[in-house]
Amino acid sequence: MPMPRLIPQPSQLTPLPGRFVFGPATAVKPAPGAEAAATLLRTLLRPATGLPLPARPDGTVVLALDPALTGLGDEGYGLTVGTGGVLLRAARPEGLFAGVQTLRQLLPAEALSDGPVPGVEWSVPCVQITDRPRFPWRGAMLDVSRHFRPVAFLRRYVDLLALHKLNVLHLHLTDDQGWRMPVAAYPRLTEIGGLPHGGAYTRGELADLVRHAAGRGVTVVPEIEMPGHVRAALAAYPHLGNRPDRPLGVWDRWGVCDTVLGVHDEVLDFCRTVLDEVMDVFPSPHVHVGGEECPTAEWHASPAARRRAADEGLAGPDALHGWFMGRIGRHLVDAGRHPVGWTETGADLPAYFTVMPWRDTAHGRTAARRGHRVVMAPHRTTYLDYPQSARLDEPPGQPGAVVDLRAVHGTDPAPRDWSPEETARVLGTQAQLWTEYVPTAAHAEYLTFPRLCALAETAWSGRHDWPGFRDRLRHHLTRLDTLGVPRRLSPTPTVQGRELP
């Protein structure tokens, strides 16, 4: 019996003889608490198959929650497919969502079409699967500040993450080049800061995105940059800066802008007000507040900033960065949330922050030893804005080294030489797509896939079987083709007439 080719690869998979066929009479039997998963299954399969999959007590597709299945964790599931029916079990709804995506991948690739596909037998191979993820944080960061993407694209992006059992969309909402999150108390943030490179979201659009993602087991983690990467905010409200008499425009270049927030009380009030509204819209336990690439020259030149440093007993203006992040972090903690920040060294943020090391993997180990919870994001293996090949016809990307498919697949969020205590501090990993050089939705998807498939494999299974992954990817690319995901073609063996990356 052939082994089903799934990405990410399940923990345990045993093929069984026979197939189960979904037909017009197939019904779903959701146990109490499994109704959302049944709705998801129906929603995902109906466009291509046309099957109604109604809920009935005698349904042969059974979805069940069983809190006693503690060995599966929060997102694990057990899936048994026989010729006469399907049984999907999990301890929590998130596990059922993951199992639905596995069932979806077991179907013919045409099942992912967005319109009717006649003449296809909607069958799945009989299997026994027991599956659970290695890490609880498996995500993708999408920068919508440098180039704005409409909410319809974000919903599609969430769907693509969920298909690969990725459970976090980290949404980078503000930066020097744009402010995309509306804040009622500060309307100029989007009126001025939202103009370049696209626009801004409404509060309702973001709330709908959160609901859409939750229905697929994906959490949207918002990021509001501070105290650097804030030129768009300062263009709207110059008095929040260190030179309030200086008019500024939203930055129209890439790189690191040297204008940063001031450290006077009004700035802290502004940040708290913004974050309060962010928390109203995004129920995520984690809220990202940036923190990286913050030049301190303006603080050195500002009498008010130097006075603040002296009043707080700090060694000098450079120390205002840690002081600022501590004030903002405590506000989130007091609201019952977990602050998240980018770390430059692994030792530059308060210990209660969840940190994302991006410069070097070693910084993740430093952070873990300090007691931080860590989400690994090293740029050499997780930054998808870097080119994925050195080919002359590769579209322009972030200047730097190539990050190819194998590099992403080879990353390990918790390297084997780390101690058990260090490894236990690692929440997981995520890919990053900064969009300075990503002007279109098609380009964003082109850069994301299939490299994000490799990260999904690493984050879920922890396996580093490159030949096995590559073999399964050959089939999985037919699914991405069905979904209309753009990808690079290269002179390598083809699958169904399409060349592999």
C-alpha positions in Angstrom: 0.0 0.0 0.0 1.4 3.4 -0.9 2.2 5.8 1.9 0.1 9.0 1.8 2.3 12.0 1.1 1.4 14.6 3.7 3.1 17.9 4.8 3.8 18.1 7.6 4.5 14.4 8.1 2.4 12.9 10.9 4.0 11.5 14.0 2.7 8.0 13.3 1.0 6.9 10.1 -0.1 3.3 9.1 -1.7 2.7 5.7 -4.6 0.3 5.7 -6.3 -1.6 2.8 -9.2 0.1 1.0 -10.6 3.6 0.6 -13.5 5.6 2.0 -15.6 7.5 -0.5 -17.3 10.8 0.3 -20.6 10.8 -1.6 -23.9 12.7 -1.7 -25.2 10.7 1.2 -22.2 11.1 3.4 -23.1 12.8 6.7 -21.1 14.1 9.6 -21.7 13.2 13.2 -20.1 15.9 15.4 -20.0 15.1 19.1 -20.6 18.0 21.6 -17.8 20.5 21.2 -16.9 19.3 17.7 -19.4 21.5 15.8 -16.8 24.1 14.7 -14.6 21.4 13.2 -17.6 19.9 11.3 -18.4 23.4 10.0 -14.8 23.8 8.9 -14.8 20.4 7.1 -18.0 21.3 5.3 -16.8 24.8 4.4 -13.5 23.5 3.0 -14.9 20.7 0.9 -18.1 22.1 -0.5 -16.7 24.4 -3.2 -15.0 21.6 -5.1 -17.0 18.6 -4.3 -20.5 20.1 -3.9 -21.2 17.7 -1.1 -23.5 19.0 1.6 -22.1 16.8 4.4 -25.0 17.5 6.7 -24.9 16.8 10.4 -26.8 13.7 11.3 -26.8 11.3 14.3 -26.0 8.4 11.9 -23.2 10.2 10.1 -20.3 8.0 9.1 -17.7 10.8 9.5 -17.5 11.1 13.3 -15.7 14.0 15.0 -15.3 13.7 18.7 -13.7 15.6 21.6 -12.3 13.5 24.4 -10.5 15.4 27.1 -9.1 12.0 28.3 -6.8 11.9 25.3 -4.1 13.8 27.2 -1.3 12.2 25.3 -2.3 14.2 22.2 -1.8 17.6 23.9 -3.7 20.6 22.8 -3.4 20.2 19.0 -2.8 16.5 18.5 -5.4 14.2 17.0 -6.1 10.6 16.1 -7.6 9.8 12.7 -8.9 6.4 11.6 -10.2 5.9 8.1 -11.9 2.7 7.2 -13.9 1.7 4.2 -17.1 2.2 6.2 -16.4 5.5 8.0 -14.0 8.1 9.4 -13.3 8.7 13.1 -11.4 11.9 14.1 -10.7 12.4 17.8 -8.8 15.0 19.8 -8.7 16.4 23.3 -9.3 19.9 22.2 -11.0 21.7 19.2 -7.5 22.7 17.9 -6.7 19.1 17.4 -9.8 18.5 15.4 -9.0 21.5 13.2 -5.5 19.9 12.5 -7.1 16.6 11.7 -9.5 18.2 9.3 -6.6 19.6 7.3 -5.0 16.1 7.2 -8.3 14.7 5.9 -8.3 17.4 3.3 -4.8 16.5 2.2 -5.7 12.8 1.9 -8.3 13.7 -0.7 -7.4 14.3 -4.4 -5.7 17.6 -5.0 -8.8 18.8 -6.8 -10.5 19.0 -3.5 -8.7 22.2 -2.9 -10.3 23.9 -5.9 -12.5 27.0 -5.3 -15.1 25.8 -7.8 -16.9 22.6 -8.8 -14.7 19.8 -10.2 -16.9 17.1 -11.9 -15.8 13.6 -12.5 -13.6 13.1 -9.5 -14.1 10.3 -7.0 -13.8 12.0 -3.6 -12.1 9.2 -1.8 -9.4 9.0 0.9 -7.0 6.0 1.6 -7.7 4.0 4.7 -5.2 5.0 7.4 -4.5 5.0 11.1 -2.8 8.3 12.2 -1.7 9.5 15.6 -0.3 13.0 15.4 0.8 15.9 17.6 3.1 18.9 17.0 6.6 19.3 18.4 6.1 23.0 19.2 3.1 25.1 20.2 4.2 28.1 18.2 4.4 27.5 14.4 3.9 30.7 12.5 4.5 33.2 9.8 5.1 36.9 10.1 3.6 39.0 7.4 4.6 42.7 7.0 1.7 44.7 5.8 3.3 48.0 6.7 5.8 48.4 3.9 3.3 47.2 1.3 -0.3 47.0 2.4 -2.3 43.8 1.6 -6.1 43.9 1.6 -7.9 41.8 4.2 -9.0 39.3 1.5 -5.4 38.4 1.0 -4.9 38.0 4.7 -7.8 35.6 4.9 -6.3 33.5 2.1 -2.9 33.6 3.8 -4.5 32.3 6.9 -6.1 29.5 4.9 -2.7 28.5 3.5 -1.1 28.5 7.0 -3.9 26.3 8.3 -3.5 23.8 5.5 0.1 23.3 6.7 -0.9 23.2 10.4 0.7 26.5 11.1 -1.1 28.2 13.9 0.2 31.8 14.2 -0.2 34.7 11.8 2.1 37.4 13.2 0.8 40.6 11.6 3.3 43.4 11.4 1.0 46.4 11.4 3.2 49.5 11.8 6.6 50.7 10.7 8.4 53.7 9.3 6.6 53.4 6.0 3.0 52.9 7.1 0.5 52.6 10.0 -2.3 50.1 9.2 -4.2 49.8 12.5 -6.9 52.3 13.3 -6.9 53.9 16.8 -10.0 55.9 17.6 -8.1 58.4 19.9 -5.5 59.1 17.2 -7.2 59.2 13.8 -4.2 60.7 12.0 -2.3 57.5 12.4 -4.2 56.0 9.5 -5.2 59.3 7.8 -1.5 60.3 7.4 0.4 57.2 8.3 -1.7 54.8 6.2 -1.4 56.6 2.9 1.8 55.3 1.4 2.0 51.9 -0.2 -1.7 51.0 0.1 -4.0 52.1 2.9 -5.3 50.9 6.3 -7.7 48.3 7.8 -10.9 49.1 9.5 -11.4 47.8 13.0 -14.2 45.6 11.7 -12.0 44.0 9.0 -9.4 43.1 11.6 -12.0 41.6 13.9 -13.4 39.6 11.0 -9.9 38.3 10.3 -9.4 37.2 13.9 -12.7 35.3 13.7 -11.8 33.7 10.4 -8.5 32.6 11.7 -9.9 31.3 15.0 -12.2 29.1 13.0 -9.2 27.4 11.5 -7.1 27.1 14.6 -4.9 30.1 13.8 -4.2 32.9 16.3 -3.5 36.4 14.9 -0.6 38.1 16.9 -0.5 41.8 16.3 2.7 43.8 16.2 2.9 47.6 16.9 6.5 48.7 16.6 8.2 50.9 19.3 10.2 52.8 20.2 11.9 52.7 16.8 10.4 52.1 13.3 7.8 54.8 14.1 8.3 57.4 11.4 4.7 56.9 10.1 3.4 57.7 13.6 5.6 60.7 14.0 4.5 62.0 10.6 1.0 62.0 12.1 1.9 63.3 15.6 5.3 65.0 15.6 4.9 65.9 19.3 5.5 62.2 20.1 9.1 62.5 18.9 12.2 64.1 20.2 11.9 67.2 18.1 8.2 68.1 18.2 8.8 71.3 16.1 10.1 69.3 13.1 7.5 68.3 10.5 8.1 64.8 9.2 6.7 62.8 6.3 6.0 59.1 6.3 9.3 57.5 5.3 9.5 56.7 1.6 12.8 54.7 1.8 13.8 51.2 3.1 16.2 50.5 5.9 16.3 51.9 9.5 15.1 55.4 10.1 16.8 57.3 12.9 13.7 59.1 14.1 12.3 57.4 17.3 9.7 58.0 19.9 10.5 60.4 22.7 10.4 59.2 26.3 8.2 61.8 27.9 5.0 60.8 29.7 2.7 61.7 26.8 4.5 59.1 24.7 3.9 56.4 27.2 0.3 57.4 27.4 0.0 57.2 23.6 1.5 53.7 23.6 -0.8 52.5 26.3 -3.8 53.9 24.5 -2.8 52.2 21.2 -2.1 48.9 22.9 -5.4 49.0 24.7 -7.2 49.3 21.4 -5.1 46.6 19.9 -6.0 44.3 22.8 -9.7 45.0 22.2 -9.4 43.8 18.6 -6.9 41.0 19.0 -7.6 38.5 21.8 -4.2 36.8 21.3 -2.4 36.0 24.6 0.7 37.5 23.0 1.1 41.1 21.8 4.3 42.1 19.9 5.8 45.5 20.5 8.8 45.4 18.2 11.8 46.8 20.0 14.6 46.2 17.5 16.8 48.5 15.4 16.2 51.6 17.7 18.9 54.2 17.1 19.6 56.3 20.2 21.2 59.4 18.6 18.0 61.4 19.1 17.9 60.6 22.8 21.6 61.6 23.2 20.8 64.9 21.6 17.6 65.5 23.5 17.8 67.4 26.9 14.4 65.9 27.8 15.6 62.3 27.1 18.9 62.9 29.0 16.9 64.2 31.9 14.6 61.2 31.9 17.6 58.9 31.9 19.1 60.8 34.9 15.8 60.9 36.8 15.4 57.1 36.3 18.9 56.4 37.6 20.0 55.0 34.2 23.6 54.9 33.0 22.8 57.1 30.0 20.4 57.6 27.0 21.2 54.1 25.6 19.6 52.5 28.6 16.3 54.2 27.8 15.5 51.4 25.4 15.3 48.8 28.1 13.5 51.2 30.4 10.9 52.0 27.7 10.3 48.3 26.8 9.9 47.6 30.5 7.2 50.2 30.9 5.3 49.0 27.9 5.8 45.4 28.8 4.4 45.8 32.2 1.3 47.5 30.8 0.6 44.4 28.8 1.3 42.1 31.7 -1.1 44.0 33.9 -3.7 43.5 31.2 -3.1 39.7 31.3 -1.1 39.5 28.1 2.4 38.3 27.2 4.6 41.0 25.6 6.8 39.8 22.7 9.8 41.6 21.2 12.6 41.2 18.7 15.9 40.6 20.5 19.2 41.9 19.1 21.4 39.9 21.5 19.2 37.6 23.6 19.8 39.8 26.7 18.3 43.2 25.8 14.7 42.8 27.0 13.0 42.3 30.4 13.0 38.6 31.4 9.2 38.4 31.3 9.2 39.1 27.5 8.7 36.3 25.0 11.6 37.0 22.6 12.2 36.4 18.9 16.0 36.1 18.1 16.5 37.2 14.5 20.2 38.0 14.2 21.7 34.7 15.3 20.6 31.3 16.6 23.0 31.7 19.5 21.0 34.7 20.8 18.1 32.3 21.3 20.2 30.2 23.6 21.3 33.3 25.5 17.6 34.2 25.9 16.6 30.8 27.0 19.3 30.7 29.7 18.0 34.1 31.0 14.6 32.5 31.4 12.8 34.0 28.3 10.3 32.0 26.3 11.8 31.9 22.8 10.3 31.9 19.3 13.2 31.2 17.0 13.3 33.5 13.9 17.0 33.5 12.7 17.2 35.5 9.4 19.6 33.0 7.7 16.9 30.3 7.6 13.5 31.9 8.2 13.5 35.2 6.3 11.5 34.6 3.2 12.1 38.0 1.7 15.6 36.9 0.8 15.9 35.3 -2.6 15.2 31.6 -2.8 17.8 31.0 -5.5 20.8 32.7 -7.1 19.3 32.3 -10.6 19.5 35.4 -12.8 15.8 35.3 -13.4 15.0 35.3 -9.6 12.9 38.4 -8.7 14.7 41.0 -6.6 14.6 40.4 -2.9 16.2 41.7 0.3 19.9 42.2 -0.2 21.8 39.3 1.4 22.4 35.6 1.1 20.1 33.2 -0.6 17.7 31.3 1.7 16.8 28.3 -0.2 14.3 25.5 0.5 16.9 23.2 2.0 18.1 26.0 4.4 14.6 26.5 5.7 14.1 22.7 6.1 17.4 22.3 7.9 16.7 24.9 10.6 16.2 23.5 14.1 14.4 25.7 16.7 16.0 23.8 19.5 19.3 22.4 18.4 20.4 19.1 19.8 23.3 20.5 21.8 21.0 22.6 23.9 20.2 21.4 27.4 16.7 20.1 28.3 16.1 23.3 30.3 17.0 25.5 27.3 15.0 23.4 24.9 11.9 23.7 27.2 12.0 27.5 26.9 11.5 27.3 23.1 7.9 27.9 22.1 8.6 27.2 18.4 9.5 29.1 15.3 8.1 31.2 12.5 9.0 32.4 9.0 9.3 36.2 8.3 8.1 38.0 5.1 9.2 41.6 5.2 7.7 43.4 2.2 10.1 46.2 1.2 10.7 44.3 -2.1 7.3 42.5 -2.3 4.9 44.9 -4.1 2.2 42.4 -5.1 0.1 39.6 -3.5 1.4 37.1 -6.1 5.0 38.0 -5.2 4.2 37.4 -1.5 2.9 34.0 -2.1 5.7 33.2 -4.5 8.3 34.0 -1.8 6.3 32.2 0.9 5.8 28.8 -0.9 7.1 26.2 -1.0 9.7 27.4 1.6 7.0 27.7 4.3 6.1 24.0 3.7 9.6 23.2 4.9 9.2 25.3 8.0 5.9 23.7 8.7 7.5 20.3 8.6 10.3 21.3 11.0 7.9 23.0 13.4 5.3 20.2 13.5 7.3 17.0 13.2 10.9 18.0 14.0 12.1 15.5 11.3 15.0 16.4 9.1 14.5 13.8 6.4 15.4 15.9 3.4 14.9 13.1 0.7 11.6 12.1 2.3 10.4 15.7 2.5 11.4 16.4 -1.1 9.5 13.3 -2.3 6.4 14.3 -0.5 6.7 17.9 -1.7 6.6 16.7 -5.3 3.0 15.6 -4.7 2.2 18.5 -2.4 3.1 21.0 -5.2 0.0 19.8 -7.1 -2.1 21.0 -4.2 -0.4 24.4 -4.3 -1.0 24.5 -8.0 -4.7 23.8 -7.5 -4.8 26.7 -5.0 -3.2 29.0 -7.6 -0.1 29.6 -5.5 2.6 31.1 -7.8 6.0 29.4 -7.6 9.3 29.4 -9.4 9.9 27.0 -12.3 13.4 25.6 -12.7 15.1 23.0 -14.9 14.5 20.0 -12.7 12.3 16.9 -13.0 8.6 17.7 -13.5 5.5 16.6 -11.8 2.4 16.6 -14.0 4.1 18.9 -16.4 5.1 21.4 -13.7 8.8 21.8 -12.8 9.9 21.6 -9.2 11.6 24.5 -7.4 
